[in-house]
Amino acid sequence: MFLLRWILNTLVLLFVANLVPGVNFTSFWAALIASLILGLVNAVIRPIMIILTLPINILTFGIFTFIINALMFWLVSTIVKGFDITSFGAAFWGAFAYWIIIMIINYFIEKPVKAKS
């Protein structure tokens, strides 16, 4: 299941790079590594950032989370060679598009099966 999700996330990242101007990959391998690093960053650093920015997140009714997502997206682009983001706006819209597409995919993957009565 891990391998399937990794490949799906990589394909979504490549799709987002084609969809959002300013988000670019030089190779499939860069996308594969960026997908792995993005997963690690979202699992380790993002929760810490959410907790540290909790007051502003409460004041903005959670909208500040989109800024944190963009920062995590941008952070990964600074770590992975071959993954380039030209501006914060590109990072914001790239992270937003990535989030929407992954949310839709997760809905279909994790959709519970209804029992017949």
N, C-alpha and C positions, 0 to 999 in steps of 0.2 A: 504494500500500500504506500510506503514511503517513496519508493521509486516512481510510482504512478503520479503521486502528488508533485514530486520534484519535476518530472517531465511536463506536467500540466502547467505548473507555475512558470517554467522556462518558456513554454509556448505562449503563455499569456504575456510575459514580459516582452517577448519578441513582437507580439501583436500590438502591445502598447507603444513600443518603439516606432512601429509603422503608423500608429494612430495619432500620437502626440508629437508635434514638432518640438525639437530640442532634446528628445530622448533618443539616444543612438547606441547601437552595439556594433562592434567591429567584426564579431564572429559569433557563431553559435556557442562556442566554448565560453566566451565571456558571459553570454546570457545564462549558461548553465551554472557557472560559478556565482554570478550575481544572484541567481535564484536561491542558491544554497546559503549565501551570505545574508540575503534579505530575510530568509527564514530564521537564521540565527539572531540577527539584529532584532527582529520582531519578537523573538522569544525571550531575549535577555535585556536589551537596552530599552526597548519601547515601554515595557511595564514600569521600569524605573522612572522614565520620563513622564509617564502618565501620573504616577504618584507625586513626583516633584512639582508638577504643574496643576495639581488638583484644584487649588483655589481659582485659578484663571479658567480652568475647564468647567468648574461649577458656575462661574459668572457668565460664561458664554454658552451654557447649556450643552456642553460637549462638543461644540463646533471647533474648539481649539485642538481637538484630537486630529482633525484634518491637517493642521499645521505640523503636528508631531509626526504624522504619517509621511508628509512631504520631507521633513527633516531626515527621517530614517531612510527614505528613498535616496535622498541626496547623499547621505553618509555612505551608503553602499556604493554609489557612483565614485566616491573619492577613494574607496578601498580597492575596487575591482578595476584593473586596467582593461580598457576596451568597452567600458560602460560609461558613457558620457552624458551628462545633463548640463545644458547650457545656461539655465537660469532657475531661480526659485519657482517661477511660474510654471516652467516645464516640469519641475519636480512635483509641484502641487497637482497639476492636472494628470501627470503620469501616475502618481500614487492614487489619485481619485479613480482613474480609469481602471487601474490594477485592482483596487478594492472592489469596485462594482462587478467586474468580470469574475473575480475569485469568489465573491459572495454568490453569484448566480451558479457557478460551477459547484460550489459546496452545497447549495440547495438541492441540486439534482443528485449529487453523490450520496449525501447523507439523508435523503428523503426517507422518512419512516414508511414501512410497509403496513398498510391498514389490514387488520384481520377481518375476515368475512364472518358475519354473524349468523 
